[in-house]
Amino acid sequence: MTLYFVATLLLTTLSAIVLADAGPPSPAIWALPLLPGLAWTVLRFSGRGHITALPRGDAAHHQPLTHFALHSGLPALLVAQGRITNANLALLKTLGLEARGDEVIGMPLDNIVHPKHHRRLAALLAAETASGDAGVITLLRADGVPWLARLSLFRGDRSPVALLQFGAPDELPEAGPDRQWGNRMGHFAGEILFALDSQLLLTWLNPQWEKATGRAVADSLFVPFLPLFHLEDRVALTKGLRQLQAGERDSLCLEVRTLAARSPGPRWVELRAWPLDMAGGGETGVVGMLLDIDQRRRSEEALRAQRRSLHTMLDNLPGMIYRGQNDKHWTMEFVSEGCFELTGYTPLELVDNQSASFADLIHPEDRDFVWNYVQMRLTRRERYELSYRLIDRDGQIRWVWEQGRGIHSSRGEFLGLEGFITDVSSSRGAQEEARRRLFFDNAAGLLGFSLFLDRLQHLVAHSAIAGYPFALFHLAIEPLSGIAAEHGPAMAERVMVETGKRLRVVHSDCNGVARHGEGFAVLIADFRPETLAWAGVCPLEPASQAGLQHLSAMLAEVVSRPLRIDGHSLSLQARVGIAPAPARCTDAQALLAEALRRAESAEMSPA
């Protein structure tokens, strides 16, 4: 205003000089000295600071607000009908708009307010409540950085103009010694610390955020929090955060995957959060931290994969892995899935003796042996290995082989037993069969089966080349199974030995007899009368079909002779099968199988 007054005074003086030199003085010259005073009066009462036109009737009501805003040391502005009518220098400097003050006048107020507070501010301006503290509101600076400030709202009497005064940036509610310590702790913390508003937007982050994600803190503020996490985790995370805000829980701890990591792909973090009462408005925000647990989760996944592989391997083992107690019941604490195939019981039925104890499955004749042997080995702290019989759920007897050891703590305390049990019935049966064959061959004086098979294969090969004749018979002894059932397996074995002794008459350099299944295999390659004397006089050619039938009948007669063992008189019968010509079966095993098949379908010889 002073500049306008001085300029008017100079202009008036210059005009007076020019008019005086131009000619006779005019009466208007005497009015020139009054122009500076008139200009000063106009400027003095021109309504300084009143930029936009307002109704004349409201001028007296809003002028005090205008005067207060212009002379306030705090950021302030005037707003009418949603638009800024005046803004002081403190506000322009705070917003970074001091060089663009003319653009601010007439601008919608929402342009400098964060979108999340648009509705709240509109409600405050529309309300007819008295002036005073209106809580905290977020403004946006020209560079896009949000500014959280406390708002005070003042209204004029019967005026549409409202005065909005904001707290200084360094006088926010959080300021103070505690806040300074919090800033220091947040700055040096090794984990991500964050704060969310009631809309779950990020309002504060510590520097660790930028180190962990590579995103600037300023660029990450006031963005939605939930999209930063894996889609599959958002439902649980949203529910937990909303429960915090609603007061339904005091804290939240979730393991979720964040997408805001430097490394490609999601990264596992542990989110811990607590509710935070926000200043003003009665809203509830959230504060929390993100702990990096990606390495731990990956280690756990690797461990689970190893366990799955171990369980798969255990389940595919032909046997049962166990851990149990050293008691008379052999109480099981863990058994693998292989126990079902071995015993017929599921793991749940065997663990803690739910349906049966393992001791009940051991053959009664072997229980004391198993207990005493294991206790002896445990006393010496040695590994134990033993074979015994189990009775499965169906009542079948199985031979099993077990290997195990006692488990002790670092202080020497006994903890239990661990071991492995597998079915060895087939190998045990093969061993038993080999033992029986060895005993039988030695007792009966017959050929071993392997030697008999080699001789038969040799004859098959030479017969195909040179046409050598030979004959193969199978004798199925009846009723061997009935004898075993009535008198026991030992008696049946003795019957086979005695029958084998009778068949030794067939033996010669080229002819032989061997045990085959539940009967005998007879090989005839020498058809001379002296080697077939046991068959009597054969009226026909021995190698002919009729001659072979005669030999078959004589073999059945040898077997059917009365037999007496330990005072028991036994009557035996034989079914005789003759193998086909070698041209039809070129393999020794095939010939034996065909002879056995024909014996089973042949008629029984008379007793």
C-alpha positions in Angstrom: 0.0 0.0 0.0 2.9 2.4 0.8 4.3 1.7 -2.7 0.9 2.8 -4.2 0.9 6.0 -2.2 4.4 7.0 -3.1 3.8 6.3 -6.8 0.6 8.4 -6.7 2.4 11.3 -5.0 5.2 11.3 -7.6 2.7 11.1 -10.5 0.8 14.1 -9.0 3.9 16.2 -8.7 5.1 15.4 -12.2 1.6 16.3 -13.6 1.6 19.7 -11.8 5.0 20.6 -13.2 4.0 19.7 -16.7 0.7 21.6 -16.5 2.4 24.7 -15.0 4.9 24.9 -17.9 2.2 24.4 -20.5 0.2 27.6 -20.0 -2.0 29.6 -17.7 -2.8 27.7 -14.5 -6.0 25.7 -14.6 -8.3 25.3 -11.5 -7.7 21.5 -11.8 -4.1 22.0 -10.8 -5.2 22.9 -7.3 -7.0 19.5 -7.0 -3.8 17.4 -7.8 -2.4 17.6 -4.2 -5.6 15.8 -3.1 -5.0 12.7 -5.3 -2.5 11.0 -2.9 -4.8 11.4 0.0 -7.7 10.0 -2.0 -5.6 7.0 -3.2 -4.6 6.3 0.4 -8.2 6.3 1.6 -9.3 3.9 -1.2 -6.5 1.4 -0.5 -7.0 1.7 3.3 -10.6 0.6 3.1 -10.5 -1.6 0.0 -11.0 -4.9 2.0 -7.4 -6.2 2.1 -7.1 -10.0 1.7 -10.6 -10.3 0.4 -10.0 -12.0 -2.9 -13.3 -13.6 -3.9 -16.6 -11.9 -3.9 -18.9 -12.6 -1.0 -22.4 -11.3 -0.3 -22.4 -7.8 1.2 -24.4 -8.9 4.2 -21.7 -11.4 5.3 -18.7 -9.0 5.0 -18.9 -7.9 8.6 -19.0 -11.5 9.8 -16.0 -12.9 8.0 -13.6 -10.0 8.2 -12.4 -11.0 11.7 -11.6 -14.5 10.4 -9.7 -13.0 7.5 -7.7 -10.8 9.7 -6.9 -13.7 12.1 -5.8 -16.0 9.2 -3.5 -13.4 7.7 -1.8 -12.5 10.9 -1.6 -16.0 12.4 1.8 -17.5 12.7 0.3 -21.0 12.2 -0.8 -22.4 8.8 -4.3 -21.3 8.1 -6.8 -20.7 5.3 -10.4 -19.6 4.7 -12.8 -21.8 2.9 -16.3 -21.0 1.6 -18.5 -23.4 -0.3 -15.7 -26.0 -0.5 -13.2 -23.6 -2.1 -10.2 -21.8 -0.7 -10.8 -18.0 -0.4 -7.6 -17.1 1.4 -4.4 -18.7 2.6 -1.7 -17.3 4.7 2.0 -17.4 4.0 2.7 -20.0 6.7 0.4 -22.5 5.0 1.8 -21.8 1.5 5.3 -22.4 2.8 4.4 -25.6 4.5 2.7 -26.9 1.4 5.5 -25.8 -0.8 3.2 -23.4 -2.7 4.6 -20.0 -1.7 5.4 -19.2 -5.4 1.9 -20.3 -6.5 -0.3 -18.4 -4.1 -2.6 -17.0 -6.9 -3.3 -20.6 -8.0 -4.4 -21.6 -4.5 -7.1 -18.9 -4.3 -10.3 -20.4 -5.6 -8.9 -24.0 -5.6 -11.2 -26.8 -4.2 -10.1 -27.6 -0.7 -10.0 -31.3 -1.6 -7.0 -30.6 -3.8 -4.7 -30.2 -0.8 -6.4 -32.9 1.5 -5.6 -36.6 1.4 -8.5 -38.5 -0.3 -9.1 -40.6 2.8 -10.2 -37.5 4.8 -12.4 -35.9 2.1 -15.6 -37.2 3.5 -14.7 -36.5 7.1 -13.7 -32.9 6.2 -16.9 -32.4 4.2 -18.9 -33.6 7.2 -17.1 -31.2 9.5 -17.7 -28.2 7.2 -21.4 -29.1 6.8 -22.0 -29.6 10.5 -23.5 -26.7 12.5 -21.5 -27.5 15.6 -19.4 -25.0 17.4 -15.8 -24.2 16.5 -12.9 -25.9 18.1 -10.5 -28.8 17.8 -11.4 -31.1 14.9 -8.8 -33.8 15.3 -6.0 -34.8 13.0 -6.2 -34.5 9.2 -3.8 -35.3 6.4 -2.8 -32.7 3.9 -0.8 -33.2 0.7 2.3 -31.1 -0.1 3.1 -30.0 -3.6 5.7 -32.7 -3.8 3.1 -35.4 -2.9 4.5 -36.0 0.6 1.6 -36.3 3.2 1.5 -33.9 6.2 -0.3 -35.1 9.3 -1.6 -32.0 11.2 -4.0 -31.2 13.9 -7.0 -29.2 12.7 -8.8 -26.4 14.5 -12.1 -25.1 12.9 -13.6 -21.6 13.5 -16.8 -20.2 12.1 -18.1 -16.7 11.8 -21.6 -15.7 13.0 -24.0 -16.1 10.1 -21.2 -16.5 7.6 -20.5 -19.2 5.1 -16.7 -18.7 5.6 -14.8 -21.1 7.9 -11.3 -20.7 9.2 -9.1 -23.8 9.2 -6.0 -23.5 11.3 -3.4 -26.3 11.3 -0.7 -27.2 13.8 2.9 -26.6 12.9 4.7 -29.6 11.4 6.9 -29.9 14.4 4.0 -29.7 16.9 2.1 -32.9 15.9 0.6 -34.9 18.7 3.3 -37.6 18.5 6.1 -35.1 19.2 8.0 -35.3 22.5 10.8 -37.2 24.2 9.0 -40.5 23.9 8.5 -40.0 20.2 12.1 -39.2 19.7 13.1 -42.4 21.4 10.6 -44.2 19.3 12.1 -42.7 16.1 15.6 -43.8 17.1 14.4 -47.3 17.9 12.5 -47.5 14.6 15.5 -46.2 12.7 17.9 -48.8 14.1 15.5 -51.7 14.3 16.5 -54.7 12.1 12.9 -55.5 11.3 10.2 -53.6 9.4 8.0 -51.5 11.6 4.7 -50.0 10.3 1.6 -48.1 11.2 -1.8 -48.3 9.5 -4.8 -45.9 9.7 -8.4 -47.0 10.0 -8.6 -47.7 6.3 -5.5 -50.0 6.4 -3.4 -47.5 4.6 0.3 -47.3 5.4 0.9 -44.1 7.4 4.4 -44.7 8.8 7.4 -47.0 8.0 10.9 -47.2 9.4 14.0 -47.2 7.2 14.2 -51.0 7.3 11.3 -51.0 4.8 13.4 -49.5 2.1 16.4 -51.8 2.9 14.1 -54.9 2.7 11.9 -54.0 -0.3 13.9 -51.5 -2.3 11.0 -49.1 -2.2 11.3 -45.5 -0.9 9.4 -44.9 2.3 7.8 -41.7 0.8 6.5 -43.6 -2.2 5.0 -46.3 0.0 3.0 -44.1 2.4 -0.7 -43.9 2.1 -0.9 -46.9 -0.1 -3.2 -49.9 0.7 -1.5 -52.4 3.0 -3.2 -55.7 1.9 -2.2 -55.8 -1.8 1.4 -56.1 -0.5 0.7 -59.7 0.4 0.0 -62.9 -1.4 -3.6 -63.3 -2.6 -4.0 -66.6 -0.6 -3.1 -64.9 2.7 -5.2 -61.7 2.3 -8.5 -63.2 3.7 -6.9 -64.3 7.0 -4.9 -61.1 7.2 -7.9 -58.8 6.6 -10.0 -60.7 9.1 -7.3 -60.4 11.8 -6.6 -56.7 11.2 -10.4 -55.9 11.3 -10.7 -57.9 14.5 -7.9 -55.8 16.0 -9.7 -52.6 15.0 -13.0 -53.9 16.4 -11.5 -54.7 19.7 -12.2 -58.4 19.3 -8.6 -59.3 19.9 -5.6 -57.7 21.7 -2.9 -58.8 19.2 -2.3 -60.6 15.9 0.4 -63.0 14.8 0.3 -64.5 11.3 2.8 -66.1 9.0 2.1 -64.6 5.6 3.8 -64.1 2.2 4.7 -60.6 1.2 5.1 -59.5 -2.4 7.1 -56.4 -1.5 10.5 -58.0 -1.3 13.6 -57.4 -3.3 13.9 -61.0 -4.3 11.6 -62.3 -7.0 8.6 -64.2 -5.8 6.8 -64.1 -2.4 8.8 -64.1 0.8 7.6 -65.4 4.2 7.3 -63.0 7.0 5.7 -63.2 10.5 3.3 -60.3 11.0 2.8 -59.1 14.6 0.3 -56.3 15.1 -1.6 -54.4 17.8 -4.5 -51.9 17.8 -3.7 -48.2 18.0 -6.2 -45.5 19.1 -5.7 -42.6 16.6 -5.8 -39.0 17.8 -9.1 -37.4 17.0 -12.1 -38.9 15.3 -12.2 -42.0 17.6 -10.7 -44.2 14.9 -8.5 -47.2 15.5 -5.4 -47.9 13.5 -2.8 -50.7 13.6 0.9 -50.8 14.5 3.1 -53.8 14.0 6.2 -55.3 12.6 7.2 -57.8 9.9 9.8 -60.4 10.9 11.7 -62.2 8.1 11.1 -65.9 8.5 11.7 -67.0 4.9 14.8 -69.0 5.6 13.1 -70.7 8.6 10.0 -71.6 6.5 12.2 -73.0 3.7 14.1 -75.1 6.2 10.8 -76.4 7.6 9.6 -77.2 4.1 12.9 -79.1 3.4 12.5 -80.9 6.7 8.9 -81.8 5.9 10.0 -83.1 2.4 12.6 -85.2 4.1 10.0 -86.6 6.5 7.7 -87.4 3.6 10.5 -89.2 1.8 11.3 -91.1 5.0 7.7 -92.1 5.5 7.4 -93.1 1.9 10.5 -95.2 2.2 9.3 -96.8 5.5 5.9 -97.5 4.0 7.5 -99.2 1.0 9.8 -101.4 3.1 8.8 -105.1 3.1 8.5 -105.1 6.9 7.8 -103.0 9.9 9.8 -100.3 11.6 8.9 -99.9 15.3 9.7 -98.1 18.5 8.4 -99.6 21.7 8.8 -100.3 25.4 10.7 -103.1 27.0 7.8 -104.8 28.8 6.1 -108.2 28.6 3.5 -106.9 26.2 6.2 -105.3 23.9 4.0 -102.2 23.9 4.5 -100.2 20.7 4.8 -96.4 20.6 5.2 -96.2 16.8 4.9 -98.7 14.0 5.2 -98.1 10.2 2.5 -98.9 7.7 4.2 -102.2 6.8 2.8 -103.7 10.0 -0.5 -104.3 8.2 0.9 -106.5 5.5 3.0 -108.3 8.1 0.5 -108.8 10.9 -2.9 -107.9 9.5 -3.3 -105.1 12.1 -3.1 -101.3 11.3 -0.7 -99.1 13.2 -3.5 -97.6 15.3 -4.5 -101.1 16.5 -1.0 -102.0 17.6 0.1 -98.7 19.1 -0.5 -98.7 22.9 -2.0 -102.2 22.6 -5.3 -100.8 21.3 -6.6 -104.0 19.7 -3.7 -106.4 20.4 -0.3 -106.4 21.9 2.7 -107.5 19.9 3.4 -110.2 22.5 0.1 -111.8 21.6 1.2 -112.2 18.0 4.3 -114.1 18.8 3.9 -117.9 18.6 3.4 -119.3 22.1 6.3 -121.7 21.7 8.6 -118.7 20.9 7.6 -116.1 23.4 9.9 -117.1 26.2 12.8 -117.5 23.8 12.2 -114.0 22.3 11.9 -112.3 25.8 15.0 -114.0 27.2 17.2 -113.4 24.1 16.3 -109.7 23.9 16.9 -109.2 27.6 20.3 -110.8 27.4 21.3 -108.5 24.6 20.0 -105.4 26.2 21.9 -106.2 29.4 25.1 -106.2 27.3 23.9 -103.2 25.4 24.3 -105.1 22.2 22.2 -105.2 19.0 19.9 -108.2 18.9 19.0 -110.3 15.8 16.6 -113.3 16.0 14.1 -115.3 14.0 10.8 -116.5 15.4 7.2 -117.2 14.4 4.3 -114.7 14.3 0.6 -115.6 14.1 -1.1 -113.0 12.0 -4.7 -111.8 12.2 -5.9 -114.6 9.9 -4.2 -117.3 12.0 -1.4 -117.9 9.5 2.0 -118.6 10.9 4.8 -116.4 9.5 8.5 -116.7 10.1 10.0 -113.2 10.8 13.5 -111.8 11.3 13.9 -109.0 13.7 16.9 -106.7 14.3 16.9 -104.0 17.0 18.6 -102.3 19.8 18.0 -100.4 23.0 17.9 -96.6 23.0 19.6 -94.7 25.8 19.8 -91.0 26.7 23.1 -89.1 26.9 23.1 -89.9 30.7 22.7 -93.6 30.0 19.0 -93.8 30.9 17.1 -96.5 29.0 14.4 -95.0 26.7 13.0 -97.9 24.7 13.5 -100.2 21.8 13.9 -99.5 18.1 14.1 -102.0 15.4 12.9 -103.6 12.1 10.9 -106.8 11.6 10.4 -108.4 8.2 8.7 -111.6 6.8 11.2 -114.3 6.0 8.7 -117.1 5.5 9.7 -117.7 1.9 13.4 -117.8 2.6 12.8 -119.8 5.8 10.7 -122.3 3.8 13.4 -122.6 1.2 16.0 -123.2 3.9 13.7 -125.8 5.5 13.0 -127.4 2.1 16.8 -127.6 1.4 17.4 -129.1 4.8 14.6 -131.7 4.3 16.0 -132.5 0.8 19.5 -132.9 2.2 18.2 -135.2 4.9 16.0 -137.1 2.5 18.6 -137.6 -0.1 21.1 -138.9 2.5 18.5 -141.1 4.1 16.9 -142.5 1.0 20.0 -142.7 -1.2 18.4 -141.0 -4.1 19.7 -138.3 -6.5 19.7 -134.7 -5.5 17.1 -132.7 -7.4 19.7 -130.4 -9.0 21.7 -133.3 -10.2 18.6 -135.0 -11.5 17.5 -131.8 -13.3 21.0 -131.5 -15.0 20.8 -135.1 -16.2 17.3 -134.6 -17.6 18.3 -131.5 -19.4 21.3 -133.3 -20.9 19.1 -136.1 -22.2 16.6 -133.6 -23.7 19.4 -131.9 -25.6 21.0 -135.1 -26.9 17.6 -136.6 -27.7 16.9 -133.7 -29.9 20.2 -134.2 -31.8 20.6 -138.0 -31.9 17.1 -139.2 -31.2 18.1 -141.0 -28.0 14.9 -142.5 -26.3 14.1 -141.7 -22.6 11.1 -141.6 -20.4 10.1 -139.3 -17.5 7.5 -140.3 -14.9 6.0 -138.5 -11.9 4.7 -140.5 -8.9 2.2 -138.6 -6.7 2.0 -140.4 -3.3 -1.5 -140.7 -1.7 -2.6 -140.1 0.9 0.4 -138.3 2.2 -1.5 -135.2 3.4 -3.9 -137.4 5.3 -0.9 -139.2 7.0 0.5 -135.8 8.0 -2.8 -134.7 9.4 -3.3 -137.9 11.4 0.2 -138.8 12.5 2.1 -135.5 12.1 4.6 -134.1 9.6 7.4 -136.2 10.9 5.5 -139.4 10.1 4.8 -138.1 6.6 8.4 -137.4 6.1 9.4 -140.9 7.2 6.9 -142.3 4.7 8.6 -140.5 1.9 12.0 -141.7 3.1 10.8 -145.3 3.2 9.2 -145.0 -0.2 12.3 -143.5 -1.6 14.3 -146.4 -0.4 12.0 -148.7 -2.3 12.5 -146.8 -5.5 16.3 -147.1 -5.3 15.8 -150.3 -7.4 15.4 -148.1 -10.4 18.8 -146.5 -10.0 21.6 -147.3 -12.5 24.2 -145.4 -14.4 21.6 -143.8 -16.7 18.4 -144.2 -14.7 17.5 -142.3 -11.5 14.9 -141.1 -9.0 14.6 -137.8 -7.2 12.2 -136.2 -4.8 9.8 -133.8 -6.6 7.2 -131.9 -4.7 5.0 -134.4 -2.8 6.1 -137.3 -4.9 9.0 -138.6 -7.0 10.4 -138.0 -10.5 11.7 -141.2 -12.3 14.0 -140.9 -15.3 14.5 -144.0 -17.6 17.2 -143.7 -20.3 18.6 -147.2 -20.3 16.0 -149.7 -21.5 18.1 -152.9 -21.4 16.5 -155.9 -19.7 19.2 -156.1 -17.0 18.6 -152.5 -15.9 14.8 -153.0 -15.9 14.8 -156.3 -14.0 12.8 -154.6 -11.2 9.9 -154.3 -13.7 9.8 -158.0 -14.5 9.6 -159.4 -18.1 8.2 -156.9 -20.5 6.6 -158.6 -23.5 6.8 -155.4 -25.5 9.5 -153.0 -26.5 10.1 -151.0 -23.3 10.6 -147.7 -25.1 7.3 -148.0 -26.9 4.1 -146.5 -25.6 2.8 -149.9 -24.4 6.1 -150.6 -22.8 6.0 -147.2 -20.9 2.5 -148.1 -19.6 3.9 -151.4 -18.3 6.8 -149.5 -16.5 4.2 -147.0 -15.1 2.2 -149.9 -13.6 5.3 -151.5 -12.1 6.4 -148.2 -10.5 2.9 -147.9 -8.9 3.2 -151.5 -7.6 6.6 -150.7 -6.0 5.0 -147.8 -4.1 1.8 -149.6 -3.2 3.4 -152.4 -1.2 2.3 -152.5 2.5 4.4 -150.2 4.8 4.8 -150.5 8.6 6.4 -147.7 10.6 6.5 -147.6 14.4 3.7 -150.1 14.7 1.5 -148.2 12.2 0.4 -150.1 9.0 0.1 -147.7 6.1 -1.4 -148.4 2.7 -0.1 -146.1 -0.1 -1.3 -145.5 -3.6 0.3 -143.7 -6.5 -0.9 -141.6 -9.4 1.6 -141.9 -12.3 2.0 -139.4 -15.0 4.2 -139.9 -18.1 5.8 -136.9 -19.8 5.2 -136.4 -23.5 7.8 -137.1 -26.2 10.8 -134.7 -26.0 9.9 -133.2 -29.3 6.9 -131.6 -27.7 8.8 -130.2 -24.6 12.3 -129.1 -25.1 12.9 -127.9 -21.6 13.5 -130.0 -18.5 11.4 -127.9 -16.2 8.5 -128.0 -18.7 8.8 -131.8 -18.9 8.6 -132.1 -15.1 5.6 -129.8 -15.0 3.8 -131.8 -17.7 4.5 -135.1 -15.9 3.2 -133.7 -12.6 0.0 -132.4 -14.3 -0.7 -135.8 -15.9 -0.1 -137.5 -12.6 -2.6 -135.4 -10.9 -5.2 -136.2 -13.5 -4.3 -139.9 -13.7 -6.3 -142.7 -12.1 -5.3 -144.0 -8.7 -3.4 -147.3 -8.7 -5.0 -150.1 -6.7 -3.7 -150.5 -3.1 
